[in-house]
Amino acid sequence: MRSIIVALTMFLWLVLTFPVYLIVALVGVFNKRACASFSQKFVNSAFRVLMWEVGAKTTVIGRELVPKDRPVLYVSNHRSYADTPLGYINVVGTTGFIAKKEIKKFPILSLWMKNMTCLFLDRDDMRQGLKTILTAIDNVKDGYSVFIMPEGTRNHNEEMLPFKEGSFKVAEKSGCPIIPVAFSNTDALYELHKPWIKKAKVVVHFGEPVYLDNISREEKKALAGKIQGIIADMLKEDKKLIG
């Protein structure tokens, strides 16, 4: 029953809010920032309802550590479809996620994502992938935060997949701080027993900002491993909260 309710809610929201999207998209022609900010708040209202329906009993840690006066690069592990809504509900400031290009096939949803400065990454085309990263750098310079999951796909194993180093160019070229983010047990909501949705305890953990001007050249060369190590420590710490 929970799965049916969630699917119905998603369908009705996408269909019934399409006229709202058209109005907001028109505003975006004249004011991109207002369009992105309103779209994020509007979509977040749906995400909160969905996470309530799903039964995500969420513990949020460290959100107060995220700078409020500048854009950041959020970097996280990736376990579940729920990571994106849980991330969006809790980020600070207007933020665009970098999603895989296949998401563009979802009608209406992909339109709202474009409103929110989300980008779509083609991992099979290096040239297009580079263009996406360059656009993300420009977005940060324009004041929008970026959220990326460098594993590249959902991973349910104990160990994370290697982080793709190109993801960190956004911080290196824009000078923004990196916020490590750990999602714990989010796949217990759906992926571990699909097609059924079940309630579960989940943790969204924001780590201390990493400022690149405060680390050595050697650390910058191994930045992907450094951030992945921080997230791995956060995941271990959060295990006790899951039970």
Phi, psi and omega in degrees: 000318180300318180297320180294317180298316180297314180298318180294318179299315180298315181297312182295320180296314181297320182285311187287336182265003181300319176300324177296317178304316182300319179293315182293321178298324177295319176300322181297336177298328184256333184213091183299320184294317179296321179298313182294317182295312180295318181300317180296315179296320182293314180293323179299328178298322177289320179300321180295319177297315181299315181293330174291316179295321180295327182095031179280108176270096195261130170253125180249129182237136168080010181299331181291347180280343184286126179301139181259353187253009182200155177288157181223168170253110174278132179232125185223166166284174184217111183244337193205160169301333183288346183300319183294307178298321179294324177293313183298320181299332190248354180292160176257126177082173181289127190223137174249130177276148170262113184247162177290152188299336182298335180296335180298340182285345182277112183295150178070308178304312181295330178292316176297322180297319178297321176303326185268020180062023174290153180235156183241123188258127174263102184283350180266353181235102185299323182294313178293324178297319178296320179298322179296316180295320178296322177294321178298321178298316178298321179298318178297317179297334178274358175104007180259135174284159180232140180239124182225149179242094192288356173294332176090345179198165177292138184224123184256006180281164179297318180268140176288154171287156179303138178283138178282123190293332181300335181300331187275354176298331180302316179284320183297320185271338181260339181082008181281154175289156176257132176250108175292139180228131179245123173259122181244130172067015181293334179286349176288347178285327185212303193300327184285349179212031180299148018268013185261143176263134179227146179292152182198157172279132178227157180232133171244114190241116176265130181266177177298141177299142174252114180263121187293335179284357179254004180241159184285167178298323179295320178293324179295324179294331180250034187298318182300314179294323180297311181293320179298322178295321177298315180295321178300319178295321178295320179297320178295318180296325185278348181304322183292339179280338181280319179080000000 
